[in-house]
Amino acid sequence: MGLPTVWGAAAVTYKLACPLAQQNGLGARIVTCAVFFAVGTGLILHVRRGLLRELRQIHKVAGAAQGVLLRPLPPRIEGLDIAAAQLSAERGATVGGDLYEVIGTEHGVRVVMGDVRGHGLAAIGTVAAVLGSFREAVHDEAELSGVLRRLERALARHLRERAKAEHPSSGLDPDSPVAEDFVTVLLLEIRRDGEVHALNCGHPWPYLLRGHAGPTGVREPVEPLAVGDPLPPLGLFPLPAELPVVRCGHLLPGEALFLHTDGAEDARDSAGRFFPLPTALTDAVRAQPVSPQGVLHTVFTQLLRHTGGPPSDDVALLVLRNDRARAPMQQSEPLAQHVK
């Protein structure tokens, strides 16, 4: 407040003590207007500099929060090349309602990709609850089904706490929007021999990227890995008593998995046409070998060109390429044999 006080005192002193300010002539009025204009300009510039400092500090805090919540993934984990990125639909937000994580454990590399109902800042608390539970559970639970049950309990606890905070007088309000919140979740476990296991709760299945037609020349370079019907999203209904983990075959050396949230496939252009994600992936794998960073760059470039700007929903993309040595033939059952 020091500088604004000095500027204000100078203006008042000029008006009360300066003889020129007491005159009514045209020249005196011009000088008085110039003085007060200079004072007003100085005050505006001072306030603007203060707001810019506050904005820079907020951006620093937001960046630190993003680094903890949706932390950058290492480029390589246990022989898998990794690249991930996300785009929030809410202007000015660096974290939205999409989540992903890849962690190497004694059980293999475990992966989560999820999408919280809604988008932007309102979904951050739910993202934090799910990711926090996943980061602990993947090390503690020997089975992938145990990880999913831990996520379900963490989400239920988070939603109960939110409902109580938003409706303290009535406890759990069934009409509260919190009661309708849910999260789609895809869990993958990639073992050391490349065998892939999965549990899917309402999330889009990944795409298998080969980048070539395969030894027989009949396999497509890009195929959706649709392995049966998914379970309902977490938060809508309780998980069934039995959680059969889906065995998806082996991710062979040189092959990659492309995980995404539905914001990628649901993005529309000005004419209402959906984004052709398989076509973009086909373009991305033409360069050999398949590069995770190159796939992300191609898909995001074509997505933003298709929508003509930021999409209407959060988008998260994750690519995992198997860069390990080739497994023995009897263990190299390809993922394509399980695609339905």
C-alpha positions, 0 to 999 in steps of 0.5 A, a space after each residue: 500500500 506504500 506506493 498507492 498512498 504516495 500517489 494519492 497524497 501527491 494528487 491531494 497535495 497538488 489539488 489543495 496546495 498548488 495555486 495552479 490547481 485553484 485556477 479555472 483557466 483552460 491551461 490550468 485545467 489541462 495541467 490538473 487533468 494531466 496530473 490526475 491522469 498520471 496518478 491514475 495511470 501509476 495506480 493502474 500499473 501498480 495494481 497490474 504488476 501486483 496481479 501479475 505477481 499473484 498470477 505467477 505465484 498461482 501458476 507455480 503452485 498449480 504446477 507443483 500440485 500437478 507434479 504431485 498429483 499427475 506426476 511426469 512418467 519416466 521415459 522407461 520402466 522395466 524395458 517399456 518405453 513410455 510417453 503420456 500427456 493430457 489436455 484439460 478442457 477447462 481453460 487455465 487448468 493443468 489438471 483435469 478429470 483424467 488420470 494415469 500412472 505406470 509403476 514397476 512392481 515385483 508383480 510386473 508393470 502395473 498401469 491405470 488409466 481412468 476418467 472421472 465423471 465431469 472434467 476440470 477442477 471439480 474432478 481433481 479431488 476424485 483423481 487424487 483419491 484414486 491415484 493415491 490408492 493405486 500407488 499404494 495398492 500395486 505394491 501391496 496386492 499380489 492380484 490385480 483384482 485386489 488392486 481394483 477393490 482397493 480403488 473401489 473402497 478409496 473412491 467410496 470413502 472419498 465420495 462419502 466425505 465429499 457428500 458430508 462436507 457438501 451436505 453437513 446437515 443431512 449426511 449422505 444426501 441421495 440427491 447430491 451430485 456427489 452420489 452420481 459421481 463415478 470413475 471409469 478405470 482400466 487396469 493393466 499388468 504387463 509381466 516380465 515375459 510380456 504377458 498382459 492381464 487386464 481389468 476394465 470398469 467401463 473404460 475404452 479398451 486400448 489399441 494395439 500398435 504394431 507398426 507393420 502388417 505382421 509376418 503373415 501380412 494379414 494383421 492390421 498395424 492398428 487394432 482395438 484390443 477389445 477383450 470382452 465386455 467391461 465391468 460397470 464404472 466404479 461408483 455406480 454399482 458394487 463390484 461383483 464377488 468374483 473379478 476374473 482377470 482377463 488374460 490378453 496374450 503377450 505384448 511382443 517386442 516392438 509392439 505398443 499399447 495405446 491407452 486413452 480416455 473417451 475425450 479422444 474418440 468423442 472429440 467433434 469438429 464444427 460439423 459434429 463429426 467424431 475424431 477418427 482416432 484409428 486413422 490418426 494412429 495408423 498415420 502415427 505408426 508409419 514411422 518405424 520403429 513405433 515411437 511413443 512420443 511420435 504417436 502422442 505428437 501425431 494424435 494430439 496434432 490431428 486432434 487439435 486440428 480436427 476440433 479447431 481448438 481445445 476439446 470439450 472434454 479432458 483428453 489423456 493419452 498413454 503409450 507403452 512400447 515393449 522394448 525388451 528382448 524377444 521372449 521364447 516362442 512358446 511364450 509369445 502368444 500375440 495379443 491379437 489372438 485375444 481380440 474379439 
